[in-house]
């Protein structure tokens, strides 16, 4: 996913903002959701945790399918709970991200925020 992020940072974002390739701090700001002041342009290299979460959430269903189980009642309940927990964690992460990011910004960029 690094080549994709490179293309986003070096080609797409400069066209959108009318400026040269963004620095690391600006790129982090642009990855924030719109309601948090960003453009919602996610850095694809940060999606690996979402892939891992997806694998863990679907692992039970995958195993049931491979074992040709016909009754998925218990598994679907566990699946719903895992999925709900994953969504809640993602929501909390998205909500905390702007506050955490402010502490990481360079002093010059903090002044302009």
N, CA, C and O atoms as a Tinker XYZ file with bonds, in Angstrom:
   452  protein
     1  N      0.806000   -1.211000    0.000000    73     2
     2  CA     0.000000    0.000000    0.000000    64     1     3
     3  C      0.850000    1.277000    0.000000    63     2     4     5
     4  O      0.332000    2.380000   -0.174000    81     3
     5  N      2.141000    1.111000    0.195000    73     3     6
     6  CA     3.034000    2.276000    0.201000    64     5     7
     7  C      3.041000    2.988000   -1.160000    63     6     8     9
     8  O      2.997000    4.217000   -1.193000    81     7
     9  N      3.096000    2.249000   -2.295000    73     7    10
    10  CA     3.049000    2.955000   -3.585000    64     9    11
    11  C      1.754000    3.751000   -3.787000    63    10    12    13
    12  O      1.765000    4.825000   -4.389000    81    11
    13  N      0.643000    3.216000   -3.280000    73    11    14
    14  CA    -0.628000    3.933000   -3.375000    64    13    15
    15  C     -0.580000    5.222000   -2.564000    63    14    16    17
    16  O     -1.014000    6.272000   -3.038000    81    15
    17  N     -0.055000    5.147000   -1.350000    73    15    18
    18  CA     0.074000    6.348000   -0.513000    64    17    19
    19  C      1.004000    7.356000   -1.171000    63    18    20    21
    20  O      0.751000    8.560000   -1.125000    81    19
    21  N      2.060000    6.879000   -1.771000    73    19    22
    22  CA     2.996000    7.769000   -2.462000    64    21    23
    23  C      2.293000    8.521000   -3.594000    63    22    24    25
    24  O      2.495000    9.724000   -3.763000    81    23
    25  N      1.480000    7.819000   -4.359000    73    23    26
    26  CA     0.740000    8.457000   -5.454000    64    25    27
    27  C     -0.278000    9.464000   -4.914000    63    26    28    29
    28  O     -0.443000   10.547000   -5.475000    81    27
    29  N     -0.954000    9.108000   -3.834000    73    27    30
    30  CA    -1.927000   10.030000   -3.233000    64    29    31
    31  C     -1.232000   11.302000   -2.763000    63    30    32    33
    32  O     -1.705000   12.408000   -3.028000    81    31
    33  N     -0.101000   11.143000   -2.061000    73    31    34
    34  CA     0.611000   12.301000   -1.510000    64    33    35
    35  C      1.288000   13.159000   -2.581000    63    34    36    37
    36  O      1.304000   14.386000   -2.486000    81    35
    37  N      1.839000   12.507000   -3.589000    73    35    38
    38  CA     2.621000   13.269000   -4.568000    64    37    39
    39  C      1.827000   13.740000   -5.777000    63    38    40    41
    40  O      2.235000   14.684000   -6.453000    81    39
    41  N      0.692000   13.091000   -6.060000    73    39    42
    42  CA    -0.066000   13.465000   -7.254000    64    41    43
    43  C     -1.462000   14.021000   -6.933000    63    42    44    45
    44  O     -1.807000   15.122000   -7.363000    81    43
    45  N     -2.261000   13.257000   -6.175000    73    43    46
    46  CA    -3.645000   13.657000   -5.923000    64    45    47
    47  C     -3.756000   14.885000   -5.020000    63    46    48    49
    48  O     -4.413000   15.864000   -5.376000    81    47
    49  N     -3.125000   14.833000   -3.876000    73    47    50
    50  CA    -3.265000   15.933000   -2.913000    64    49    51
    51  C     -2.747000   17.260000   -3.461000    63    50    52    53
    52  O     -3.415000   18.277000   -3.274000    81    51
    53  N     -1.582000   17.304000   -4.133000    73    51    54
    54  CA    -1.154000   18.589000   -4.691000    64    53    55
    55  C     -2.170000   19.179000   -5.676000    63    54    56    57
    56  O     -2.337000   20.397000   -5.727000    81    55
    57  N     -2.843000   18.340000   -6.450000    73    55    58
    58  CA    -3.853000   18.835000   -7.381000    64    57    59
    59  C     -5.058000   19.382000   -6.611000    63    58    60    61
    60  O     -5.617000   20.415000   -6.980000    81    59
    61  N     -5.451000   18.692000   -5.550000    73    59    62
    62  CA    -6.616000   19.126000   -4.773000    64    61    63
    63  C     -6.377000   20.421000   -4.008000    63    62    64    65
    64  O     -7.256000   21.280000   -3.942000    81    63
    65  N     -5.184000   20.558000   -3.430000    73    63    66
    66  CA    -4.935000   21.740000   -2.592000    64    65    67
    67  C     -4.182000   22.837000   -3.325000    63    66    68    69
    68  O     -3.977000   23.921000   -2.779000    81    67
    69  N     -3.766000   22.565000   -4.563000    73    67    70
    70  CA    -3.072000   23.586000   -5.344000    64    69    71
    71  C     -1.729000   23.962000   -4.766000    63    70    72    73
    72  O     -1.311000   25.116000   -4.859000    81    71
    73  N     -1.059000   23.015000   -4.180000    73    71    74
    74  CA     0.226000   23.261000   -3.536000    64    73    75
    75  C      1.096000   22.038000   -3.736000    63    74    76    77
    76  O      0.613000   20.988000   -4.157000    81    75
    77  N      2.371000   22.171000   -3.438000    73    75    78
    78  CA     3.288000   21.038000   -3.587000    64    77    79
    79  C      2.920000   19.890000   -2.647000    63    78    80    81
    80  O      1.994000   19.998000   -1.844000    81    79
    81  N      3.654000   18.806000   -2.763000    73    79    82
    82  CA     3.410000   17.621000   -1.941000    64    81    83
    83  C      3.383000   18.008000   -0.460000    63    82    84    85
    84  O      4.282000   18.705000    0.010000    81    83
    85  N      2.355000   17.560000    0.283000    73    83    86
    86  CA     2.244000   17.962000    1.685000    64    85    87
    87  C      3.296000   17.295000    2.558000    63    86    88    89
    88  O      3.768000   16.198000    2.259000    81    87
    89  N      3.651000   17.969000    3.633000    73    87    90
    90  CA     4.543000   17.375000    4.624000    64    89    91
    91  C      3.776000   16.348000    5.449000    63    90    92    93
    92  O      2.573000   16.163000    5.268000    81    91
    93  N      4.474000   15.697000    6.338000    73    91    94
    94  CA     3.857000   14.638000    7.150000    64    93    95
    95  C      2.709000   15.192000    7.994000    63    94    96    97
    96  O      1.649000   14.572000    8.076000    81    95
    97  N      2.911000   16.347000    8.619000    73    95    98
    98  CA     1.865000   16.927000    9.469000    64    97    99
    99  C      0.615000   17.272000    8.666000    63    98   100   101
   100  O     -0.501000   16.965000    9.085000    81    99
   101  N      0.802000   17.904000    7.522000    73    99   102
   102  CA    -0.340000   18.272000    6.683000    64   101   103
   103  C     -1.044000   17.014000    6.189000    63   102   104   105
   104  O     -2.273000   16.965000    6.140000    81   103
   105  N     -0.269000   16.001000    5.825000    73   103   106
   106  CA    -0.872000   14.752000    5.355000    64   105   107
   107  C     -1.735000   14.130000    6.444000    63   106   108   109
   108  O     -2.811000   13.604000    6.159000    81   107
   109  N     -1.270000   14.186000    7.689000    73   107   110
   110  CA    -2.066000   13.651000    8.799000    64   109   111
   111  C     -3.358000   14.449000    8.974000    63   110   112   113
   112  O     -4.419000   13.877000    9.224000    81   111
   113  N     -3.261000   15.766000    8.842000    73   111   114
   114  CA    -4.462000   16.600000    8.950000    64   113   115
   115  C     -5.461000   16.275000    7.846000    63   114   116   117
   116  O     -6.664000   16.202000    8.097000    81   115
   117  N     -4.972000   16.084000    6.642000    73   115   118
   118  CA    -5.862000   15.788000    5.525000    64   117   119
   119  C     -6.520000   14.423000    5.653000    63   118   120   121
   120  O     -7.557000   14.180000    5.037000    81   119
   121  N     -5.935000   13.531000    6.443000    73   119   122
   122  CA    -6.521000   12.200000    6.626000    64   121   123
   123  C     -7.669000   12.209000    7.635000    63   122   124   125
   124  O     -8.420000   11.238000    7.729000    81   123
   125  N     -7.806000   13.290000    8.380000    73   123   126
   126  CA    -8.913000   13.383000    9.333000    64   125   127
   127  C    -10.248000   13.410000    8.588000    63   126   128   129
   128  O    -10.305000   13.858000    7.443000    81   127
   129  N    -11.318000   12.937000    9.223000    73   127   130
   130  CA   -12.635000   13.034000    8.600000    64   129   131
   131  C    -13.044000   14.501000    8.432000    63   130   132   133
   132  O    -12.535000   15.377000    9.131000    81   131
   133  N    -13.946000   14.754000    7.521000    73   131   134
   134  CA   -14.382000   16.125000    7.243000    64   133   135
   135  C    -14.925000   16.826000    8.487000    63   134   136   137
   136  O    -14.656000   18.009000    8.697000    81   135
   137  N    -15.686000   16.107000    9.314000    73   135   138
   138  CA   -16.259000   16.735000   10.510000    64   137   139
   139  C    -15.195000   17.113000   11.538000    63   138   140   141
   140  O    -15.483000   17.821000   12.503000    81   139
   141  N    -13.957000   16.635000   11.327000    73   139   142
   142  CA   -12.857000   16.984000   12.233000    64   141   143
   143  C    -11.884000   17.961000   11.580000    63   142   144   145
   144  O    -10.812000   18.221000   12.127000    81   143
   145  N    -12.241000   18.503000   10.421000    73   143   146
   146  CA   -11.407000   19.506000    9.773000    64   145   147
   147  C    -10.484000   18.973000    8.698000    63   146   148   149
   148  O     -9.691000   19.734000    8.145000    81   147
   149  N    -10.559000   17.693000    8.386000    73   147   150
   150  CA    -9.714000   17.116000    7.339000    64   149   151
   151  C    -10.479000   16.952000    6.042000    63   150   152   153
   152  O    -11.585000   17.468000    5.888000    81   151
   153  N     -9.888000   16.237000    5.124000    73   151   154
   154  CA   -10.556000   15.942000    3.859000    64   153   155
   155  C    -10.973000   14.479000    3.756000    63   154   156   157
   156  O    -11.581000   14.074000    2.765000    81   155
   157  N    -10.654000   13.697000    4.760000    73   155   158
   158  CA   -11.032000   12.293000    4.754000    64   157   159
   159  C    -10.251000   11.454000    3.755000    63   158   160   161
   160  O    -10.718000   10.396000    3.335000    81   159
   161  N     -9.063000   11.919000    3.371000    73   159   162
   162  CA    -8.216000   11.162000    2.450000    64   161   163
   163  C     -7.328000   10.258000    3.290000    63   162   164   165
   164  O     -6.250000   10.655000    3.733000    81   163
   165  N     -7.796000    9.050000    3.498000    73   163   166
   166  CA    -7.141000    8.106000    4.392000    64   165   167
   167  C     -5.789000    7.681000    3.835000    63   166   168   169
   168  O     -5.627000    7.492000    2.630000    81   167
   169  N     -4.833000    7.536000    4.728000    73   167   170
   170  CA    -3.536000    6.995000    4.352000    64   169   171
   171  C     -3.697000    5.478000    4.316000    63   170   172   173
   172  O     -3.903000    4.861000    5.362000    81   171
   173  N     -3.605000    4.856000    3.123000    73   171   174
   174  CA    -3.871000    3.423000    3.031000    64   173   175
   175  C     -2.914000    2.559000    3.841000    63   174   176   177
   176  O     -3.241000    1.416000    4.160000    81   175
   177  N     -1.743000    3.081000    4.179000    73   175   178
   178  CA    -0.811000    2.278000    4.975000    64   177   179
   179  C     -1.306000    2.115000    6.408000    63   178   180   181
   180  O     -0.817000    1.249000    7.132000    81   179
   181  N     -2.265000    2.932000    6.826000    73   179   182
   182  CA    -2.809000    2.818000    8.182000    64   181   183
   183  C     -3.984000    1.853000    8.254000    63   182   184   185
   184  O     -4.568000    1.678000    9.324000    81   183
   185  N     -4.341000    1.229000    7.148000    73   183   186
   186  CA    -5.503000    0.349000    7.116000    64   185   187
   187  C     -5.207000   -1.091000    7.503000    63   186   188   189
   188  O     -6.123000   -1.911000    7.549000    81   187
   189  N     -3.954000   -1.418000    7.781000    73   187   190
   190  CA    -3.621000   -2.807000    8.103000    64   189   191
   191  C     -4.352000   -3.295000    9.348000    63   190   192   193
   192  O     -4.718000   -4.468000    9.424000    81   191
   193  N     -4.570000   -2.416000   10.323000    73   191   194
   194  CA    -5.290000   -2.836000   11.531000    64   193   195
   195  C     -6.742000   -3.154000   11.205000    63   194   196   197
   196  O     -7.333000   -4.041000   11.819000    81   195
   197  N     -7.324000   -2.439000   10.244000    73   195   198
   198  CA    -8.692000   -2.726000    9.841000    64   197   199
   199  C     -8.773000   -4.085000    9.152000    63   198   200   201
   200  O     -9.749000   -4.816000    9.322000    81   199
   201  N     -7.754000   -4.417000    8.381000    73   199   202
   202  CA    -7.717000   -5.726000    7.735000    64   201   203
   203  C     -7.642000   -6.826000    8.788000    63   202   204   205
   204  O     -8.344000   -7.832000    8.689000    81   203
   205  N     -6.795000   -6.637000    9.792000    73   203   206
   206  CA    -6.676000   -7.625000   10.869000    64   205   207
   207  C     -8.001000   -7.789000   11.616000    63   206   208   209
   208  O     -8.403000   -8.903000   11.952000    81   207
   209  N     -8.671000   -6.668000   11.869000    73   207   210
   210  CA    -9.967000   -6.713000   12.543000    64   209   211
   211  C    -10.975000   -7.470000   11.689000    63   210   212   213
   212  O    -11.731000   -8.295000   12.201000    81   211
   213  N    -10.987000   -7.193000   10.409000    73   211   214
   214  CA   -11.903000   -7.874000    9.500000    64   213   215
   215  C    -11.664000   -9.383000    9.508000    63   214   216   217
   216  O    -12.608000  -10.173000    9.527000    81   215
   217  N    -10.392000   -9.767000    9.492000    73   215   218
   218  CA   -10.068000  -11.196000    9.517000    64   217   219
   219  C    -10.553000  -11.851000   10.807000    63   218   220   221
   220  O    -11.097000  -12.954000   10.773000    81   219
   221  N    -10.361000  -11.187000   11.932000    73   219   222
   222  CA   -10.787000  -11.793000   13.199000    64   221   223
   223  C    -12.309000  -11.875000   13.296000    63   222   224   225
   224  O    -12.851000  -12.841000   13.833000    81   223
   225  N    -12.994000  -10.859000   12.774000    73   223   226
   226  CA   -14.451000  -10.854000   12.827000    64   225   227
   227  C    -15.038000  -11.950000   11.942000    63   226   228   229
   228  O    -16.041000  -12.566000   12.303000    81   227
   229  N    -14.430000  -12.193000   10.801000    73   227   230
   230  CA   -14.974000  -13.187000    9.873000    64   229   231
   231  C    -14.398000  -14.587000   10.070000    63   230   232   233
   232  O    -14.830000  -15.520000    9.392000    81   231
   233  N    -13.441000  -14.761000   10.973000    73   231   234
   234  CA   -12.803000  -16.065000   11.172000    64   233   235
   235  C    -13.802000  -17.146000   11.576000    63   234   236   237
   236  O    -13.730000  -18.271000   11.083000    81   235
   237  N    -14.730000  -16.812000   12.468000    73   235   238
   238  CA   -15.728000  -17.792000   12.894000    64   237   239
   239  C    -16.616000  -18.222000   11.736000    63   238   240   241
   240  O    -16.885000  -19.410000   11.556000    81   239
   241  N    -17.069000  -17.248000   10.951000    73   239   242
   242  CA   -17.914000  -17.580000    9.810000    64   241   243
   243  C    -17.157000  -18.406000    8.778000    63   242   244   245
   244  O    -17.709000  -19.344000    8.202000    81   243
   245  N    -15.918000  -18.065000    8.550000    73   243   246
   246  CA   -15.096000  -18.811000    7.604000    64   245   247
   247  C    -14.952000  -20.263000    8.042000    63   246   248   249
   248  O    -15.102000  -21.180000    7.235000    81   247
   249  N    -14.665000  -20.464000    9.312000    73   247   250
   250  CA   -14.519000  -21.820000    9.843000    64   249   251
   251  C    -15.829000  -22.599000    9.718000    63   250   252   253
   252  O    -15.820000  -23.775000    9.353000    81   251
   253  N    -16.944000  -21.952000   10.015000    73   251   254
   254  CA   -18.249000  -22.622000    9.922000    64   253   255
   255  C    -18.556000  -23.025000    8.483000    63   254   256   257
   256  O    -19.073000  -24.114000    8.234000    81   255
   257  N    -18.243000  -22.164000    7.558000    73   255   258
   258  CA   -18.477000  -22.467000    6.144000    64   257   259
   259  C    -17.596000  -23.627000    5.705000    63   258   260   261
   260  O    -18.062000  -24.534000    5.015000    81   259
   261  N    -16.338000  -23.605000    6.095000    73   259   262
   262  CA   -15.424000  -24.678000    5.704000    64   261   263
   263  C    -15.817000  -26.018000    6.318000    63   262   264   265
   264  O    -15.534000  -27.071000    5.746000    81   263
   265  N    -16.465000  -25.983000    7.477000    73   263   266
   266  CA   -16.901000  -27.218000    8.143000    64   265   267
   267  C    -18.328000  -27.613000    7.739000    63   266   268   269
   268  O    -18.887000  -28.568000    8.277000    81   267
   269  N    -18.908000  -26.874000    6.794000    73   267   270
   270  CA   -20.251000  -27.145000    6.266000    64   269   271
   271  C    -21.319000  -27.149000    7.360000    63   270   272   273
   272  O    -22.242000  -27.962000    7.329000    81   271
   273  N    -21.190000  -26.252000    8.310000    73   271   274
   274  CA   -22.198000  -26.147000    9.368000    64   273   275
   275  C    -23.454000  -25.510000    8.791000    63   274   276   277
   276  O    -23.386000  -24.534000    8.044000    81   275
   277  N    -24.583000  -26.071000    9.146000    73   275   278
   278  CA   -25.856000  -25.545000    8.635000    64   277   279
   279  C    -26.501000  -24.556000    9.615000    63   278   280   281
   280  O    -27.199000  -23.634000    9.194000    81   279
   281  N    -26.275000  -24.743000   10.892000    73   279   282
   282  CA   -26.860000  -23.869000   11.890000    64   281   283
   283  C    -25.824000  -22.830000   12.308000    63   282   284   285
   284  O    -24.857000  -23.151000   12.998000    81   283
   285  N    -26.029000  -21.604000   11.893000    73   283   286
   286  CA   -25.074000  -20.529000   12.199000    64   285   287
   287  C    -25.601000  -19.576000   13.274000    63   286   288   289
   288  O    -25.059000  -18.486000   13.458000    81   287
   289  N    -26.648000  -19.983000   13.978000    73   287   290
   290  CA   -27.268000  -19.106000   14.979000    64   289   291
   291  C    -26.291000  -18.572000   16.006000    63   290   292   293
   292  O    -26.179000  -17.357000   16.170000    81   291
   293  N    -25.576000  -19.454000   16.707000    73   291   294
   294  CA   -24.633000  -19.015000   17.742000    64   293   295
   295  C    -23.492000  -18.208000   17.139000    63   294   296   297
   296  O    -23.062000  -17.194000   17.688000    81   295
   297  N    -23.021000  -18.679000   16.010000    73   295   298
   298  CA   -21.897000  -17.994000   15.356000    64   297   299
   299  C    -22.304000  -16.599000   14.897000    63   298   300   301
   300  O    -21.526000  -15.652000   15.021000    81   299
   301  N    -23.512000  -16.468000   14.371000    73   299   302
   302  CA   -23.937000  -15.146000   13.900000    64   301   303
   303  C    -24.094000  -14.164000   15.056000    63   302   304   305
   304  O    -23.859000  -12.968000   14.884000    81   303
   305  N    -24.489000  -14.654000   16.236000    73   303   306
   306  CA   -24.568000  -13.768000   17.408000    64   305   307
   307  C    -23.180000  -13.279000   17.823000    63   306   308   309
   308  O    -22.983000  -12.098000   18.107000    81   307
   309  N    -22.229000  -14.203000   17.852000    73   307   310
   310  CA   -20.852000  -13.829000   18.188000    64   309   311
   311  C    -20.312000  -12.870000   17.126000    63   310   312   313
   312  O    -19.643000  -11.889000   17.451000    81   311
   313  N    -20.604000  -13.157000   15.862000    73   311   314
   314  CA   -20.171000  -12.301000   14.754000    64   313   315
   315  C    -20.698000  -10.877000   14.937000    63   314   316   317
   316  O    -19.953000   -9.909000   14.783000    81   315
   317  N    -21.981000  -10.756000   15.264000    73   315   318
   318  CA   -22.574000   -9.423000   15.456000    64   317   319
   319  C    -21.891000   -8.673000   16.604000    63   318   320   321
   320  O    -21.632000   -7.474000   16.503000    81   319
   321  N    -21.602000   -9.389000   17.693000    73   319   322
   322  CA   -20.944000   -8.746000   18.838000    64   321   323
   323  C    -19.532000   -8.279000   18.466000    63   322   324   325
   324  O    -19.131000   -7.165000   18.806000    81   323
   325  N    -18.782000   -9.137000   17.765000    73   323   326
   326  CA   -17.431000   -8.756000   17.350000    64   325   327
   327  C    -17.469000   -7.577000   16.394000    63   326   328   329
   328  O    -16.659000   -6.656000   16.502000    81   327
   329  N    -18.402000   -7.604000   15.466000    73   327   330
   330  CA   -18.529000   -6.520000   14.491000    64   329   331
   331  C    -18.904000   -5.208000   15.187000    63   330   332   333
   332  O    -18.350000   -4.153000   14.881000    81   331
   333  N    -19.836000   -5.288000   16.111000    73   331   334
   334  CA   -20.250000   -4.102000   16.864000    64   333   335
   335  C    -19.087000   -3.539000   17.673000    63   334   336   337
   336  O    -18.879000   -2.326000   17.708000    81   335
   337  N    -18.338000   -4.414000   18.317000    73   335   338
   338  CA   -17.175000   -3.990000   19.095000    64   337   339
   339  C    -16.134000   -3.325000   18.200000    63   338   340   341
   340  O    -15.532000   -2.320000   18.579000    81   339
   341  N    -15.928000   -3.883000   17.024000    73   339   342
   342  CA   -14.977000   -3.322000   16.075000    64   341   343
   343  C    -15.402000   -1.926000   15.622000    63   342   344   345
   344  O    -14.580000   -1.014000   15.539000    81   343
   345  N    -16.694000   -1.770000   15.332000    73   343   346
   346  CA   -17.208000   -0.456000   14.911000    64   345   347
   347  C    -17.053000    0.576000   16.022000    63   346   348   349
   348  O    -16.675000    1.720000   15.768000    81   347
   349  N    -17.348000    0.165000   17.258000    73   347   350
   350  CA   -17.219000    1.071000   18.397000    64   349   351
   351  C    -15.766000    1.509000   18.570000    63   350   352   353
   352  O    -15.492000    2.686000   18.807000    81   351
   353  N    -14.840000    0.561000   18.451000    73   351   354
   354  CA   -13.422000    0.881000   18.571000    64   353   355
   355  C    -13.006000    1.868000   17.479000    63   354   356   357
   356  O    -12.267000    2.815000   17.746000    81   355
   357  N    -13.471000    1.650000   16.273000    73   355   358
   358  CA   -13.132000    2.549000   15.162000    64   357   359
   359  C    -13.701000    3.944000   15.420000    63   358   360   361
   360  O    -13.021000    4.945000   15.193000    81   359
   361  N    -14.953000    4.010000   15.896000    73   359   362
   362  CA   -15.552000    5.318000   16.198000    64   361   363
   363  C    -14.735000    6.066000   17.255000    63   362   364   365
   364  O    -14.472000    7.261000   17.119000    81   363
   365  N    -14.340000    5.353000   18.301000    73   363   366
   366  CA   -13.553000    5.979000   19.366000    64   365   367
   367  C    -12.203000    6.444000   18.841000    63   366   368   369
   368  O    -11.726000    7.517000   19.209000    81   367
   369  N    -11.594000    5.647000   17.990000    73   367   370
   370  CA   -10.304000    6.017000   17.411000    64   369   371
   371  C    -10.438000    7.272000   16.563000    63   370   372   373
   372  O     -9.603000    8.172000   16.643000    81   371
   373  N    -11.487000    7.332000   15.753000    73   371   374
   374  CA   -11.708000    8.496000   14.887000    64   373   375
   375  C    -11.973000    9.739000   15.729000    63   374   376   377
   376  O    -11.515000   10.830000   15.391000    81   375
   377  N    -12.716000    9.573000   16.829000    73   375   378
   378  CA   -13.019000   10.714000   17.683000    64   377   379
   379  C    -11.781000   11.216000   18.411000    63   378   380   381
   380  O    -11.637000   12.422000   18.614000    81   379
   381  N    -10.885000   10.321000   18.807000    73   379   382
   382  CA    -9.675000   10.697000   19.537000    64   381   383
   383  C     -8.571000   11.217000   18.623000    63   382   384   385
   384  O     -7.676000   11.928000   19.080000    81   383
   385  N     -8.620000   10.875000   17.353000    73   383   386
   386  CA    -7.534000   11.184000   16.435000    64   385   387
   387  C     -7.214000   12.685000   16.345000    63   386   388   389
   388  O     -6.037000   13.043000   16.402000    81   387
   389  N     -8.208000   13.580000   16.208000    73   387   390
   390  CA    -7.862000   15.007000   16.123000    64   389   391
   391  C     -7.111000   15.521000   17.351000    63   390   392   393
   392  O     -6.139000   16.265000   17.215000    81   391
   393  N     -7.550000   15.132000   18.537000    73   391   394
   394  CA    -6.894000   15.604000   19.758000    64   393   395
   395  C     -5.465000   15.081000   19.843000    63   394   396   397
   396  O     -4.556000   15.817000   20.227000    81   395
   397  N     -5.265000   13.816000   19.488000    73   395   398
   398  CA    -3.922000   13.241000   19.519000    64   397   399
   399  C     -3.022000   13.888000   18.473000    63   398   400   401
   400  O     -1.835000   14.108000   18.712000    81   399
   401  N     -3.593000   14.185000   17.328000    73   399   402
   402  CA    -2.821000   14.762000   16.236000    64   401   403
   403  C     -2.319000   16.164000   16.574000    63   402   404   405
   404  O     -1.205000   16.528000   16.197000    81   403
   405  N     -3.113000   16.940000   17.265000    73   403   406
   406  CA    -2.719000   18.305000   17.637000    64   405   407
   407  C     -1.418000   18.288000   18.437000    63   406   408   409
   408  O     -0.574000   19.168000   18.263000    81   407
   409  N     -1.250000   17.300000   19.305000    73   407   410
   410  CA    -0.036000   17.207000   20.120000    64   409   411
   411  C      1.192000   16.856000   19.284000    63   410   412   413
   412  O      2.316000   17.166000   19.678000    81   411
   413  N      0.988000   16.210000   18.131000    73   411   414
   414  CA     2.099000   15.780000   17.284000    64   413   415
   415  C      2.535000   16.844000   16.272000    63   414   416   417
   416  O      3.612000   16.735000   15.688000    81   415
   417  N      1.719000   17.853000   16.066000    73   415   418
   418  CA     2.001000   18.839000   15.017000    64   417   419
   419  C      3.209000   19.704000   15.343000    63   418   420   421
   420  O      3.549000   19.935000   16.504000    81   419
   421  N      3.833000   20.166000   14.287000    73   419   422
   422  CA     4.951000   21.090000   14.471000    64   421   423
   423  C      4.404000   22.415000   15.040000    63   422   424   425
   424  O      3.230000   22.733000   14.851000    81   423
   425  N      5.257000   23.181000   15.733000    73   423   426
   426  CA     4.786000   24.446000   16.330000    64   425   427
   427  C      4.209000   25.410000   15.290000    63   426   428   429
   428  O      3.223000   26.092000   15.569000    81   427
   429  N      4.808000   25.476000   14.099000    73   427   430
   430  CA     4.303000   26.387000   13.060000    64   429   431
   431  C      2.888000   25.984000   12.629000    63   430   432   433
   432  O      2.027000   26.843000   12.436000    81   431
   433  N      2.657000   24.707000   12.483000    73   431   434
   434  CA     1.347000   24.242000   12.040000    64   433   435
   435  C      0.310000   24.379000   13.162000    63   434   436   437
   436  O     -0.863000   24.627000   12.884000    81   435
   437  N      0.721000   24.224000   14.407000    73   435   438
   438  CA    -0.187000   24.399000   15.535000    64   437   439
   439  C     -0.723000   25.833000   15.559000    63   438   440   441
   440  O     -1.904000   26.053000   15.830000    81   439
   441  N      0.134000   26.790000   15.280000    73   439   442
   442  CA    -0.274000   28.198000   15.305000    64   441   443
   443  C     -1.299000   28.499000   14.234000    63   442   444   445
   444  O     -2.164000   29.352000   14.427000    81   443
   445  N     -1.214000   27.802000   13.093000    73   443   446
   446  CA    -2.146000   28.089000   12.009000    64   445   447
   447  C     -3.467000   27.370000   12.177000    63   446   448   449
   448  O     -4.420000   27.661000   11.454000    81   447
   449  N     -3.551000   26.415000   13.136000    73   447   450
   450  CA    -4.819000   25.680000   13.364000    64   449   451
   451  C     -5.705000   26.457000   14.237000    63   450   452
   452  O     -6.812000   26.014000   14.546000    81   451
